[in-house]
Amino acid sequence: MRTGVGTAHGTFGELLQGVLPERDGDFLVTLPVARWTRAVFRPDPAATGVVVRPAGKRKALRLARLLLAEAPRPAGGVLTVSSLLPEGKGLASSSADLVATARAMGQALGLAMPAARIERLLARIEPTDGVLHPGIVAFHHRSVRLRAVLGSLPPMAVVGVDEGGAVDTVAFNRLPKPFTAADRREYARLLDRLTLAVRAQDLAAVGRIATRSARMNQALRPKRLLDPLCEICREVGGLGVAVGHSGTALGVLLDTADPAYTHRATAAAQACAGLAHGVTVYRTLGFSGPVRPVAPPPPVPA
């Protein structure tokens, strides 16, 4: 057996998250950013179990034990997880930890790790973001299954702030959703519009949809900085506002190809610094290979 290495990208919250009219309607649409988790698994045939570093990565440890139970021959070892994604903020940190762990251990143990297998394993642990798939995807995070690959977008920047604290993903997903039948129909319309916007590479439409999703999410997990951030977005000429629907992060979306980008980004960062301690600029993630849209399956009847 050899040392295995796996990586997974994070997201800046979601472009859209809500509930569709169909059964198993909870869904989100990812916003991949250029920040990663890296996992390294060093197998030791003499070991009887797995040690995870840092010790607080308990979900990664649980997944490691599931994978060792599926390995063709007994093994143990040390799993080290390193991440640039802060925890509990809505940046898919735990999802990235788990996907990177699955890839690292699969490589070390000789286990094929197609997306369907990773989804099956992660469904046993927690609701999960769609970071195991390249590109922007619509994902059923509670049942851990891909809905559709929407494609990719031109580069954007996110001037982000953090309201503070942390959100437990598992506890958040146990909350009853306050969305009405009319809300569910609106989420379906927004998903259709976002699918077309990604296909058309229409960043302005993407920004409007992200802002609407952030506002609708105020009924579930209100963010005190949303209104001020929307005002900053208007003042600097941003595309819209994205939030971690189940986290504490908010950010102004900017088109990096805009000739006025540097001015807009500087103005946004200065204004955001007056709202919260610390401002971070994220870049959305491009993908080296083609990301082909995949149509969603037929809806499951409610």
N, C-alpha and C positions, 0 to 999 in steps of 0.2 A: 504493500500500500504506500501511496505517496501523499505528500502534503497537498491539500486542496485549498484553492482560493476562489472566493466568490464575491461579486459586488452587486449592488442594487442602487438605483437612483431614488431620490426622494421627490416630493411634490411640494409646491406652495399651496397648501390647502386644496381647494377644488374649484374648477370653473363653474360647476353646477352640482348640487347635491339636494336630494329630496326623495319623494315617494311617488311612484307612478300608479295609475288606476289599477293595474293588474295585481294578481297575487305575487308575493315576493317582489314587491315594487320598489323597495329601498335601493337606491342607486347613487352613484357619484360619477363625475367626469374628472379625470386627473389633469393636473397641470405640472408636468415633469420639470424639475429644475436641476441644474448642474451641481448637485451636492450628493455625496454617496455614502453608503455604508460598505465596509470591506470586512469580510469574515475569512479567517484562516483556520483550518482544522489540521492539526498534526496528529495522525493516528499513532497509537502505541499498542501493539498486539499484546503486550504484557499487562496493560491496564484493564481494570474490570469495569470502568465507567468513564464518563466524560466530565471534565472540569471546564467551566466557562469563565472567561475573563473579559471584562470585569464581572464580578460575582452577581451584580444586580441584573444582568441580562437573563432573567428567569424564563422568559418566553423562548429565547433562543436555546436555552438548556433543555426545555421541554421538547422542542422540535428535534434537537440533537438526539435525545433519547429515543424518540419515535423512529428516526432514521437508522440508528444503530440496531434497533430491533428488526429492521427490514434488510440489514446488510447480509450478504451471502455467508460471511463468516464472522465470528465474534471479534470485536475490537473495541478499544476505548481510545482516549486521547485528550488533547487540549484544544478547545475552541476559543479563539480570540476574536472579539467583535470590536471594530473601530468605526466610529461614525462622526460625520460632520453635521448631522441632523439633530437639533435639540429635541428632547423628549417632551411629549405632552402638549405640543404647540399646534398640531394639525399639519405637520410636515411629513407624515408617513414614516416616522422614525422606526416604530416597531415593525411595520410591514417590511421596510427595507432590511432591518436586522434579520427577519425570518427568511426572506428571499435570498439574501446573501449567504445565510447559514445553509440553506438547502443546497445552493449551488456549490459551496465549498465542500460540504460533506459528500455530496453526490460525486464530485470529482475525486475525492480521496478514497471513497469506498467502492467506486466502480458502479454507482447507481445512476441510471439515466434519470434526468430531471426535466422532463417536458412540463410545460405550463400546467397541464391537467393534473399531473401528479403533485406539483407544488400546491395547487389550489386545494386538492383533496386533503393534504397534510395540514395546511394552514387553517382550513375550516374546522379542524379539531381543536384549535387553540384560541382564535379570536376573530372578530370581524376584521377584514383585511382590505387595504387599498389595492389598486391595480398595478402596482409598480413592477410586477414580474413581466408585464407586457411592454414592448417598445411603443413609443408614440403616445398620443392622447387617446384614452379609451374610456368607454362607458362600462362601469363595473358594478355588479351587485355585491356590495361589500359585506352584507350580513350573511349571505349564502356562499360567498367567495366563488363567484363565477363571472367570466367575461360576458358582457352583453354585446359590445361591438367595438371594433377598432375604428376610430374616427379619422385618424391620419396624423399629420404634423402641421405645425404653424411656423411662420417666420419668427426669428428671434425677438423676444421681449425681455424687458427687465421688470423686476418687481421691487419697488422701494417699500420694504416691509418694516412693521413695528410689531411689538408684542405687548399685549395687555397685562401680562404677568400671570403667574400661577401655572397650573398644568391641568389637563383633562385626561381622565382615564377612559380610553376608547371603549372598553368592555362595558363599563358603567354607563357611559353616554348612550350606547346602543340599546340599553335596556329601557331608556326613557320612552314613555308613550309619545307618539308623534301627534302634534296638535293640528295636522293638516286636514282640511276638509276635502270633500269630493271635488270641489271647484279648484282647490289648490293642486290636487293630484292631476287634474286635467291641464292646469297651467304648466306644471312640471313636464308633462308629456310634450306640450307645445314648445317649451324652452329647449328640451332635448332635440326635437326636430330642427329647430332654428339653429342650435349650436352645431349639429351635424352638418347642415348646409353651410354655415359660416366657416367651419374648418375646411370643408371641401373647397370653398371659394377663397380661402386665405384672407378672410375679412376680419382683421383684428379689431376694427371699431365695433362690429356686431358682437364679437366674442366678449369685448369689454362690457358692453351693455348687458349681455346675458349674465355675465359673472356678477355684475352689480345687482341685478334683479334677484339672483339667487341669494346673495348676501343679505338683502333686505328681507326676503321671505324667511330666511333662517332666524331672523330676530324673534320669531314666535317660539322657536325651540331653544336656542342658546344665544340670547342677546349680547351684543358687543357694544360697550359704552363708547368706543372710539369710531364706530361706523359712520355716524353722521359727520363728525369732523374730518374723517379721512375722505369721504365723498366730496366734501367741500374743497379740500386740498386738491383732489383729482380734477375738479372743475377748474380751479384756479390755474393749475399748471398745464392744462390741456392733456390730461392722461386719457387712456382708453377706457378705464373703469377700475373697479375695486374687486380684488379677490380675497377670500377669507378662508381660514381653516374652519370649516363648519363645525367640526367636533374638536376645535382647538382654540388657541388664543392669539393666533397670528392674523394680521390684516396687511394688505399691501396695495399700492397704486401700480397699475399696469401701464407700461410705457413701450412704445415701438422704438427699438434701437436703431432702425433705419431712418427714422425721422431726422431731418437735418437739424432740428432744434432739440434733439434728444439730450445732449449734455446740459443744456440750459434747463430743460424740464426736470431732469433727474436731480440736478443740484437744488433747484427750487423745491422739489418734492421732499428731498432729504432734509433740507433746512426747516421746512414747515413741520414735517413729521417729528423732528427732534424736539419740538415744543409740546408734543402730545405724550411721548413715552420715552423712557430711558433707553437709548440705544436704537439706532437705525441700521438695518442690514439690506444691502442690495443683492438680489438674487438674479441669475440669468436663467431663462428657460432653456430647456435641453433640446439640442438637435440630435438627430440619429443618422449614423453614417450610411445605413442601407435604406432602401425604400420602405416606407410604412404604408402598406396598402389598406384602404378602408375595407372593413368587413361588415356586412349588413347584420343587423340584430336578428335574433330568432323571433318567431311569432310570440306575441305576449301571452303570458300565462293567465287564464281567466281568473277574475277576482273571486 
